[in-house]
Amino acid sequence: MTNNKISMKLKNKCRVSGKNHTEGNKLKRKITWQLCFILFLSISLLIQCAKQEQSNVSSASNFQNITVQEVKKTLNAKSDIILLDVRTPDEYAVEHIKGSTLIPVQELANRLKELSPKKKIIVYCKAGSRSLSASEILANNGFKHVLNMEGGINAWKTAGFPTEQ
C-alpha cells in the first residue's frame, strides 16, 4: 500500500470516528434531556400527590369548607345549627354575625363540652385560618358535622351580609 492510500484510509477513519463521536454526543444529550424530562414528571407527580394528601386531610378530618353564601342560606333556613366564632373577645365585641357563639380557638379544646357533637357547626374567624384550625379540633374530637366558613367574617362583609355589635 502506498503512503497516499494509507493516508486516505486514516483520514476516512478519523472522519468516521469523528462522526461517531458527534453522534455519541448527540445520544448523550438526548438521554440527558430524557432523564431531565422524567425527573420533571416525577417531581410533578410528587407535588400532585402531596396536594391530594393535603386535601384528603380535611375530608378525613370530617369537615368541609363552605362559602359565605351557603352559610347565609343555611342561617335563613333557620336550621338547627351552631354558628361558632373562634376569634378573640375583643374582635367579637367590635362585630360578629348575629346568633353566633364565641369560643376563641385558643380555648376551644378545653370547652368542647359546651357544644353538641350531633349538631351542625359552622365555624368562622376573621379570614379563615383560625376557623380551619378550630374545624380540625372539632373533627378530631368526634364532631361529625363541621363546616368551615371560607374567608371568615371578612368574606361575609364583602358579600354585603350584616354584622352586629
VMD Tcl script that draws the C-alpha trace (Angstrom):
set ca {
  {0.00 0.00 0.00}
  {1.25 3.41 -0.83}
  {1.59 6.22 1.61}
  {-1.19 8.07 -0.20}
  {-3.65 5.20 0.24}
  {-2.73 4.79 3.93}
  {-3.16 8.49 4.47}
  {-6.63 8.38 2.82}
  {-7.67 5.42 4.96}
  {-6.56 7.22 8.12}
  {-8.48 10.34 7.12}
  {-11.58 8.27 6.41}
  {-11.25 6.51 9.77}
  {-10.88 9.85 11.52}
  {-13.97 11.19 9.76}
  {-15.90 8.09 10.67}
  {-14.70 8.12 14.25}
  {-15.35 11.87 14.46}
  {-18.84 11.29 13.14}
  {-19.38 8.53 15.67}
  {-18.05 10.81 18.38}
  {-20.52 13.56 17.35}
  {-23.36 11.03 17.22}
  {-22.30 9.81 20.65}
  {-22.54 13.35 21.99}
  {-25.97 13.74 20.43}
  {-27.08 10.49 22.02}
  {-25.74 11.58 25.41}
  {-27.61 14.90 25.12}
  {-30.80 13.11 24.09}
  {-30.54 10.74 27.04}
  {-29.80 13.68 29.37}
  {-32.90 15.53 28.15}
  {-34.99 12.39 28.53}
  {-33.74 11.92 32.09}
  {-34.47 15.58 32.87}
  {-37.98 15.15 31.48}
  {-38.55 12.01 33.55}
  {-37.24 13.83 36.63}
  {-39.59 16.74 35.93}
  {-42.56 14.38 35.57}
  {-41.61 12.57 38.78}
  {-41.40 15.81 40.74}
  {-44.72 16.98 39.28}
  {-46.31 13.69 40.29}
  {-44.95 14.00 43.82}
  {-46.33 17.53 44.11}
  {-49.75 16.37 42.91}
  {-49.70 13.50 45.41}
  {-48.81 15.92 48.20}
  {-51.69 18.22 47.21}
  {-54.07 15.26 47.10}
  {-52.84 14.13 50.51}
  {-53.40 17.63 51.87}
  {-56.95 17.80 50.50}
  {-57.66 14.35 51.94}
  {-56.67 15.60 55.39}
  {-59.73 17.86 55.61}
  {-62.08 15.18 54.27}
  {-60.51 12.57 56.56}
  {-60.96 15.01 59.45}
  {-64.68 15.07 58.64}
  {-65.21 18.74 57.97}
  {-65.96 20.67 54.82}
  {-65.40 24.18 53.61}
  {-68.49 26.28 52.96}
  {-68.93 29.66 51.25}
  {-70.48 32.67 52.94}
  {-73.39 32.44 50.51}
  {-74.07 28.87 51.63}
  {-73.84 29.95 55.28}
  {-76.34 32.75 54.65}
  {-78.79 30.29 53.04}
  {-78.38 27.91 55.99}
  {-78.99 30.69 58.50}
  {-82.03 31.93 56.56}
  {-83.46 28.39 56.60}
  {-83.44 28.52 60.42}
  {-81.61 25.20 60.56}
  {-80.65 23.74 63.91}
  {-77.02 24.80 63.80}
  {-74.33 26.32 65.96}
  {-72.59 29.33 64.42}
  {-69.21 29.34 66.15}
  {-67.00 32.45 66.20}
  {-63.43 31.47 67.14}
  {-61.93 34.98 67.20}
  {-60.91 36.88 70.32}
  {-63.44 38.52 72.69}
  {-62.23 41.96 71.53}
  {-62.85 41.08 67.87}
  {-66.27 39.67 68.75}
  {-67.20 42.87 70.65}
  {-66.44 45.01 67.60}
  {-68.66 42.93 65.31}
  {-69.96 39.41 64.84}
  {-72.61 37.52 62.90}
  {-75.98 37.58 64.62}
  {-76.65 34.43 66.63}
  {-73.04 33.34 66.83}
  {-71.41 31.78 69.88}
  {-67.94 32.94 70.90}
  {-65.32 30.37 71.86}
  {-61.81 31.60 70.96}
  {-59.77 28.97 69.15}
  {-57.18 29.03 71.96}
  {-59.89 27.88 74.42}
  {-61.79 25.51 72.14}
  {-60.10 22.24 73.14}
  {-60.97 22.92 76.80}
  {-64.57 23.99 76.08}
  {-65.78 21.23 73.75}
  {-68.46 20.17 76.25}
  {-70.28 23.44 75.56}
  {-71.02 22.20 72.02}
  {-73.14 19.32 70.77}
  {-71.25 16.84 68.57}
  {-74.54 15.89 66.91}
  {-75.39 19.40 65.69}
  {-74.13 21.02 62.52}
  {-71.45 23.56 63.47}
  {-70.40 26.40 61.17}
  {-67.04 27.82 62.25}
  {-65.73 31.26 61.31}
  {-62.99 33.71 62.24}
  {-61.65 36.86 60.63}
  {-60.17 35.46 57.39}
  {-60.29 31.66 57.58}
  {-57.07 30.44 59.23}
  {-58.23 30.12 62.83}
  {-61.54 28.59 61.76}
  {-59.63 25.96 59.82}
  {-57.67 25.07 62.97}
  {-60.86 25.06 65.02}
  {-62.62 22.83 62.47}
  {-59.78 20.33 62.74}
  {-60.02 20.39 66.54}
  {-63.75 19.72 66.39}
  {-63.47 16.97 63.77}
  {-60.64 15.28 65.67}
  {-62.82 15.23 68.79}
  {-65.79 13.43 67.28}
  {-67.85 16.30 65.86}
  {-69.37 14.90 62.68}
  {-70.99 17.91 61.00}
  {-68.37 20.65 60.95}
  {-68.38 23.35 58.27}
  {-65.53 25.84 57.91}
  {-66.70 29.22 56.53}
  {-64.16 30.21 53.89}
  {-62.83 33.75 54.10}
  {-64.23 34.38 57.57}
  {-66.15 37.48 58.59}
  {-64.15 39.50 56.05}
  {-65.72 37.50 53.19}
  {-69.10 37.76 54.94}
  {-68.91 41.57 54.95}
  {-67.53 41.69 51.40}
  {-70.62 39.77 50.28}
  {-72.72 42.53 51.86}
  {-74.12 40.45 54.71}
  {-74.86 42.16 58.04}
  {-72.95 42.01 61.30}
  {-73.84 43.29 64.73}
  {-72.03 44.59 67.80}
}
mol new
graphics top color blue
foreach p $ca { graphics top sphere $p radius 0.5 }
foreach p [lrange $ca 0 end-1] q [lrange $ca 1 end] { graphics top cylinder $p $q radius 0.2 }
display resetview
